[in-house]
Amino acid sequence: MRDIISRMNLQQLQREFLEYLEIEKGRSLNTISNYERYLSRFFEFTKIKNPADITDSLVREFRIWLNRQESGTTEDGRKDYLKKKTQNYYLIALRVFLKFLMKRDVKSLSPERIELAKVSERSLDLISHTELERLIDAPDTSNLQGLRDKAILELFFSTGLRVSELCSLPREIDLKSDELSVRGKGEKVRVVFLSSAAKDAVKNYLGKRNDLDSALFVKVVKKNSAKDQKADSLRLTPRSIERIVKHYAIKAGISKKVTPHVIRHSFATDLLQNGADLRAVQIMLGHSSISTTQIYTHITDKHLREVHKNFHSKRRK
């Protein structure tokens, strides 16, 4: 039986692996698509047909090839290469695939042989509190589009939602409540909280809506836009919301790159700097591991240094 399985076509094994991720592991379609792309690139590079042909030397050759892949150019015109973090995505996908093969008793390389590249400590893109206020106040709320965009920005800062989570919100939300249930990564449901400013902004926006779409945030349909009128849904996409945030950052005179994730960072650091504990912030952000949330401690360490400097030993000469 093992000999039959080991000779199975890699394409068939890859398909069964992706189905396993979707059904048994409950991964999102976006995650499955990424895994398919990472694995396909490995198979295209190595040109192997049998899982038993995956070896240490082949993986090493693939890693060298990845490390030499150009990803664009820097601002000063120099070649830029695939970041170590991105390279690790390919290795993680391969390692998970090898674990699947092991579970199926398919002869191949041990997943423990795959070591990830060391990456430099992650840095945060942050904007100041003043810049954040300018960003949130940038939309012109005299029209429906401005009301929508104000609600998007207020909701981002109030909840710390990921852009995909905000996009998937339904129109029917209870604005009398201070909390909202969202479905995040891995289909995990968590509770986020609405500030008064966020509730007011969403209420003002919904009060001016005259469409019947079930999504909370939708395109503002122009009367002469036949394409939008015929669309099955007017729901905004993550890319659309990223463009909206970028537009208002420029309008607010912020020179830094501002994305929905930057506002998510602002949400987390604001909580921590005002005394929230790391575990609570982890839950509100929807991080599966507290180690992911610990990146924000570097920011709060700076805040604590300022507190120490301003308030410690004031009575000493």
Secondary structure, DSSP 4 states (H G I P E B T S, - for coil): -HHHHHTS-HHHHHHHHHHHHHHTS---HHHHHHHHHHHHHHHHHH---SGGG--HHHHHHHHHHHHT-EEEE-TTS-EEE--HHHHHHHHHHHHHHHHHHHHTT-----GGG--PPP-PPP------HHHHHHHHT-S-TTSHHHHHHHHHHHHHHHH---HHHHHT-BS---TTSSEEEEE-GGG-EEEEE--HHHHHHHHHHHHH-----SBSSB----TT-HHHHH-S--BPPHHHHHHHHHHHHHHTT--S---HHHHHHHHHHHHHHTT--HHHHHHHHT-SSHHHHGGGHHHHHHHHHHHHHHHTTTT--
